[in-house]
Amino acid sequence: MERDACHAWLTELRYIGKLGIALGRLVMKIASALLILFGAPAIAGNPAFAQGNELEIVNIRIGQGDATLIRGPENASGKRIVVLFDAGDDARSTDADYEGGKIVSAVLKRRGISHIDYVVISHYDEDHIGGLIIDKDRKNASLLFGPNGVPGAPGDDDGNGKADWADDDPQSPYPEEYGKGDDITVGTFVDRGDEQSESSGQQFGTPPYKLYVSLAKSSGNRLSLDTQSKLDDFSIDLGEGAKMLPYASAGRIRGGSGKVADVNTENEHSVSMLVTYGKFDFLVSGDLIGQKHGSEDAKVERAVGSKLQAEGKIVDVLHVNHHGANNGSDAMFLEQIKPTIAVISHGNVGSYKHPNIAALKRLEAAKVYRIIQTKWGTTELSICKSKQECETVRKNESPVRDIQAVYQNDVVITSDGQNYTVSTSRTFPADSNPRRPSN
């Protein structure tokens, strides 16, 4: 009798399970039909996400690298100024978990972008310039080249028998071929210049750097922020009152009188730029550092922070320097700029341990409201396996965990100059932080 009852119960359970699956499939069909009829909702990565009067900033999920797309508000004719800050990694890099060129190409395509007004390169590490270049073995796709509708694939757009790009040798490309057919064109390339640092000699000898320089020169409009006057005089008008201003380049600070002390390495030469629209401010600075690490000991972060503080700037969103490494996000720098949101771009490969737990703790201690990561990364946050371990984790790391969000997508920020919205969170008034009521 008990066996019969048990059999009946299992039969009923199987029926309920099959019914649930059938209902689930029906719901999916209905949802698909609704999407066909009415379209998908506006989400991160959707061109409709930014309204006409809004500034849009896309922190691209690029893996172990950096790439940020900035689009100004629409002007009277509906045009937006487009800026790309860094371009992701080279697929040939041993630490690349994503191919920068293809990813940025997809972001541009979704927004219908065929011309970039400014490409700003913070410095010459491969995970920041790799997405711009291609090689003779076709192992890397450039976000700029797209013959025959194939993003990143070199070819002969104008049919004159010459390929868009020949090979790794910077003496034998065909830069005059760039910008033909369906290539993504660039108005101006902006970078830190060609002054070699203690560690930049290696970068300056590599094909990625040489190919970048050839490409930038081929545009006929390369601007290097390698002197104090160039740094002080340069700005990008994003339209409708929005703008981008450089606050550091090649170890110099906007409005300064020379290099910051102890600037030696490539990271310390990074370009730092502030995006401003009304009361809203966003800071992005490549691999700029402020903590001692090996031969790196320049306090460039603090110098930038001091300048912003003197101007009364409160940074609403910080694109965290150097992928959340421990030699960035200096405590004094964070206190100077008082960020509300911190976005970290990093990958899941390599031995970097990005983002570093010490850097995350400094962000939390600075009363950052939310830390948003594009990937989980290889950070050494503990995974507890026992009650005792879990108590230790809660004690040591819970403040970070409470404000930490891992978002498996591009992190999109839009602002009308008074408020700003983060695609993973809520809308905030500019210059306001729930954890800093006095801001």
C-alpha positions in Angstrom: 0.0 0.0 0.0 2.8 2.4 1.0 4.6 1.4 -2.2 1.5 2.2 -4.3 1.1 5.5 -2.6 4.7 6.4 -3.1 4.4 5.5 -6.8 1.3 7.6 -7.2 3.1 10.5 -5.5 6.1 10.2 -7.8 3.8 10.0 -10.9 2.0 13.2 -9.8 5.4 14.9 -9.2 6.6 14.0 -12.7 3.3 15.4 -14.1 3.7 18.6 -12.2 7.3 18.9 -13.4 6.2 18.4 -17.1 3.4 20.9 -16.6 5.9 23.4 -15.2 8.2 22.9 -18.2 5.3 23.3 -20.6 4.1 26.5 -18.9 7.7 27.8 -18.9 7.9 27.3 -22.6 4.6 29.0 -23.1 5.7 32.0 -21.1 8.9 32.2 -23.2 6.9 32.1 -26.4 4.6 34.9 -25.2 7.6 37.0 -24.1 9.2 36.5 -27.5 6.1 37.5 -29.3 5.8 40.7 -27.1 9.4 41.6 -27.9 8.7 41.2 -31.6 5.6 43.3 -31.4 6.8 46.1 -29.1 10.6 45.8 -29.1 13.1 45.2 -26.3 13.3 47.6 -23.4 16.1 50.1 -23.3 19.0 48.5 -21.4 22.8 49.0 -21.1 24.3 48.8 -24.6 21.1 49.9 -26.3 21.5 53.2 -28.3 18.1 54.4 -27.0 19.4 54.3 -23.5 20.7 57.9 -23.7 18.1 60.6 -24.4 18.9 63.5 -26.7 19.9 66.0 -24.0 22.0 63.4 -22.1 25.7 62.8 -21.9 26.5 59.1 -22.3 29.5 57.3 -20.9 30.0 53.6 -21.7 32.6 51.7 -19.5 33.1 48.9 -22.0 33.3 45.3 -20.6 36.7 44.8 -22.3 38.3 42.2 -20.1 41.9 42.8 -19.0 42.2 46.2 -20.5 40.4 49.6 -20.7 38.1 51.3 -23.1 35.5 54.0 -22.4 33.2 55.6 -24.9 31.9 59.1 -24.3 29.1 60.7 -26.3 28.1 64.3 -25.8 24.5 65.5 -25.8 22.8 65.9 -29.1 23.2 69.4 -30.7 20.5 71.2 -32.7 21.2 69.0 -35.7 21.1 65.8 -33.7 24.8 65.2 -33.8 26.8 63.9 -30.9 30.6 64.4 -30.4 32.2 60.9 -29.9 35.3 60.3 -27.9 37.0 56.9 -27.3 39.3 56.8 -24.3 41.7 53.8 -24.7 40.9 50.8 -26.9 41.3 47.5 -25.0 43.8 44.7 -25.4 45.6 43.1 -28.3 44.4 39.5 -28.9 48.0 38.4 -29.1 48.6 39.4 -25.5 49.1 36.5 -23.1 46.8 38.2 -20.6 44.0 39.1 -23.0 40.7 37.4 -22.2 38.8 39.5 -24.7 39.8 41.0 -28.1 39.5 44.8 -27.7 39.0 45.7 -31.4 36.1 43.4 -31.9 34.4 44.4 -28.7 34.7 48.1 -29.3 33.5 47.6 -32.9 30.3 46.0 -31.6 29.7 48.9 -29.2 30.1 51.4 -32.0 27.9 49.4 -34.4 25.1 49.2 -31.9 25.1 53.0 -31.7 25.5 53.6 -35.5 28.9 55.3 -35.0 31.1 55.4 -38.1 33.2 58.4 -37.1 35.1 59.0 -33.8 35.9 62.7 -33.2 38.7 62.0 -30.7 40.6 58.8 -29.8 42.5 59.5 -26.5 45.2 57.1 -25.6 46.2 57.3 -21.9 49.5 55.5 -22.4 51.1 52.8 -24.5 50.5 49.6 -22.6 49.1 46.9 -24.9 45.9 46.5 -23.0 45.1 50.2 -23.7 46.1 50.5 -27.4 45.7 46.9 -28.6 42.2 47.3 -30.0 43.4 49.9 -32.6 46.0 47.7 -34.4 46.1 44.7 -36.7 49.0 42.4 -37.7 50.1 40.5 -40.8 49.0 37.2 -39.2 45.5 38.5 -38.7 45.6 37.5 -35.0 44.2 40.9 -33.9 41.3 42.9 -35.2 41.4 46.7 -35.2 38.2 48.5 -34.3 38.9 51.0 -37.1 39.2 48.7 -40.2 36.1 47.1 -41.7 36.5 46.3 -45.4 33.5 44.6 -47.0 31.5 45.0 -43.8 33.8 42.8 -41.7 34.9 44.7 -38.6 38.7 44.6 -38.0 39.5 42.6 -41.1 42.2 44.2 -43.4 41.4 44.4 -47.0 41.4 46.6 -50.1 38.5 49.0 -49.7 39.1 51.1 -52.7 40.2 48.3 -55.1 43.6 49.7 -55.9 45.5 46.6 -55.1 46.9 47.8 -51.7 45.7 46.4 -48.4 44.6 48.7 -45.6 47.5 47.6 -43.6 50.5 45.6 -44.7 52.2 44.0 -41.7 54.0 44.6 -38.4 56.7 46.7 -40.0 55.9 50.4 -39.3 58.0 51.3 -42.3 55.7 49.5 -44.8 52.1 50.1 -43.9 49.8 51.9 -46.3 48.5 54.7 -44.1 47.0 56.4 -47.1 44.5 53.5 -47.3 43.1 54.2 -43.9 39.7 55.8 -43.9 38.4 54.3 -47.1 35.2 52.3 -47.6 33.6 51.2 -44.4 36.5 52.0 -42.1 35.8 53.8 -38.8 37.4 57.2 -39.2 39.0 59.3 -36.5 39.2 63.1 -36.4 42.1 63.5 -33.9 44.3 61.1 -32.0 45.4 62.4 -28.6 48.1 60.9 -26.5 50.9 61.5 -24.0 53.6 62.0 -26.6 56.9 60.1 -27.4 59.0 61.0 -24.4 60.6 57.8 -23.2 60.5 56.9 -19.5 62.4 54.4 -17.4 60.2 51.5 -18.4 58.7 52.8 -21.7 61.6 51.8 -23.9 60.2 48.3 -24.2 56.8 49.7 -25.3 58.4 52.0 -27.8 60.1 49.1 -29.5 57.1 46.9 -29.8 54.9 46.5 -33.0 51.7 47.7 -31.1 53.3 51.1 -30.3 54.9 51.5 -33.7 51.7 50.6 -35.5 49.7 53.0 -33.2 52.0 55.9 -34.1 51.8 55.1 -37.8 48.0 55.0 -37.6 47.8 58.2 -35.6 50.1 60.0 -38.1 48.1 58.7 -41.0 45.1 60.6 -39.8 47.1 63.8 -40.3 45.9 65.0 -36.9 47.8 63.6 -34.0 48.0 65.8 -30.9 50.5 64.8 -28.1 50.0 66.5 -24.7 53.8 66.4 -24.1 54.3 70.0 -23.0 52.8 72.1 -20.2 51.2 74.6 -22.7 49.6 71.8 -24.7 48.2 70.2 -21.6 46.8 73.6 -20.3 45.4 74.7 -23.6 43.7 71.5 -24.7 40.0 70.7 -24.2 37.3 68.8 -26.0 33.9 70.5 -26.5 31.3 67.8 -26.2 28.5 70.2 -27.0 25.6 71.8 -25.0 28.1 72.8 -22.3 29.6 69.4 -21.8 33.4 69.2 -22.0 36.5 67.0 -21.4 39.6 68.6 -19.8 43.0 66.9 -19.3 44.4 67.1 -15.8 47.5 65.0 -16.3 49.8 63.9 -19.1 53.4 62.7 -19.3 53.8 63.3 -15.6 52.6 66.9 -15.7 49.5 68.4 -14.1 47.1 70.9 -15.6 48.1 74.4 -14.5 51.4 73.1 -13.0 54.9 74.2 -13.5 56.8 71.0 -14.3 56.8 67.3 -13.8 55.6 65.6 -10.6 58.6 64.3 -8.7 59.7 60.7 -9.3 57.7 60.1 -12.5 59.6 57.3 -14.2 57.3 54.6 -15.6 54.8 54.3 -18.4 51.8 54.1 -16.0 52.9 57.4 -14.3 52.8 59.1 -17.7 49.1 58.3 -18.2 46.7 60.9 -19.5 43.9 61.8 -17.0 40.7 63.5 -18.2 37.7 64.9 -16.4 34.3 64.8 -18.2 32.0 67.6 -17.0 28.4 68.3 -17.8 26.6 70.8 -15.6 27.1 69.6 -12.0 28.1 66.1 -13.1 31.8 65.0 -13.2 33.5 61.7 -14.4 37.2 61.0 -14.1 39.2 58.5 -16.2 43.0 58.2 -16.0 44.3 55.0 -17.5 46.9 53.4 -15.3 47.7 56.5 -13.2 49.1 55.5 -9.8 49.5 56.9 -6.4 50.9 54.1 -4.2 54.5 52.9 -4.2 55.1 49.7 -6.1 58.5 48.6 -7.1 60.1 51.5 -9.0 56.8 53.4 -9.1 56.6 56.0 -6.4 55.2 59.2 -8.1 52.2 60.6 -6.4 50.5 61.7 -9.6 47.0 60.7 -8.4 47.4 63.1 -5.4 48.6 65.9 -7.7 45.5 65.5 -9.9 43.3 65.2 -6.8 44.8 68.4 -5.3 44.1 70.3 -8.5 40.5 69.1 -8.6 40.0 69.9 -5.0 41.3 73.4 -5.4 38.8 73.9 -8.2 36.0 72.7 -5.9 35.3 69.6 -8.0 33.5 66.5 -6.5 33.9 63.5 -8.8 30.5 61.7 -9.1 31.9 58.7 -10.9 35.5 57.5 -10.8 36.8 55.1 -13.4 39.2 53.4 -11.0 42.9 53.8 -12.0 45.0 50.8 -13.1 42.1 48.3 -13.0 41.9 48.4 -9.2 45.5 47.5 -8.6 47.0 48.2 -5.2 49.3 51.0 -6.5 46.2 53.1 -7.5 43.3 54.5 -5.5 45.5 56.3 -3.0 43.5 57.2 0.2 44.5 60.9 0.0 43.4 61.0 -3.6 40.1 59.5 -2.8 39.5 61.9 0.0 40.3 64.8 -2.4 37.9 63.8 -5.1 35.2 62.2 -2.9 33.7 59.8 -5.6 30.2 58.4 -5.1 30.4 55.5 -7.7 33.6 53.6 -8.6 33.7 51.6 -11.8 36.5 49.0 -12.3 37.5 47.5 -15.6 39.5 44.3 -15.4 39.7 40.7 -16.6 39.6 37.2 -15.2 43.1 36.2 -16.4 46.7 36.8 -15.4 48.4 37.0 -12.0 47.5 40.7 -11.4 44.9 40.0 -8.7 42.7 42.8 -10.0 41.0 44.4 -8.3 43.2 44.3 -5.2 41.5 43.8 -1.9 43.5 46.6 -0.3 42.4 49.0 -3.1 38.8 47.9 -2.6 39.0 48.5 1.1 40.4 52.0 0.5 37.4 52.7 -1.8 35.0 51.5 0.9 36.8 53.6 3.6 36.4 56.7 1.4 32.7 56.2 1.6 32.2 55.2 -2.0 28.5 54.3 -2.3 28.9 51.5 -4.9 31.9 49.7 -6.4 30.9 48.3 -9.8 33.1 45.8 -11.6 32.8 44.7 -15.2 34.0 41.2 -14.2 34.6 39.3 -11.0 38.3 39.4 -11.7 41.1 37.5 -9.9 40.9 39.4 -6.6 41.9 37.6 -3.5 38.5 38.0 -1.7 38.0 34.9 0.5 35.5 32.2 -0.2 34.7 30.7 3.3 34.3 27.0 3.7 33.5 26.7 7.4 31.6 28.7 10.0 34.8 30.0 11.5 36.2 31.1 8.1 32.9 32.8 7.3 33.0 34.8 10.6 36.5 35.9 9.6 35.3 36.9 6.1 32.4 38.9 7.5 34.7 40.7 10.0 37.4 41.5 7.5 35.6 41.9 4.1 31.9 42.5 4.7 32.1 46.3 4.3 33.5 45.8 0.8 31.0 43.1 0.0 28.2 45.3 1.1 28.9 47.9 -1.6 30.4 45.7 -4.3 28.6 44.8 -7.5 29.9 42.6 -10.3 28.0 43.6 -13.6 28.5 41.2 -16.5 28.0 43.9 -19.1 29.0 47.4 -20.2 28.5 49.9 -17.3 26.5 52.8 -18.9 26.2 56.2 -17.3 23.9 58.9 -18.5 23.5 62.4 -17.2 21.4 65.5 -18.0 23.9 67.7 -16.0 21.9 67.7 -12.8 21.3 64.0 -12.2 23.0 60.8 -13.5 21.8 57.2 -13.9 24.0 54.1 -13.7 22.7 51.2 -15.7 23.3 48.9 -12.7 21.8 51.1 -10.0 19.6 54.1 -9.5 19.5 57.8 -10.4 21.6 60.1 -8.3 21.7 63.9 -7.9 25.1 65.2 -9.0 27.5 66.2 -6.2 25.6 64.0 -3.8 26.6 60.8 -2.0 24.2 58.8 0.3 27.2 57.8 2.4 28.4 61.4 2.6 25.4 63.5 3.5 27.5 66.6 3.9 28.7 66.6 0.2 
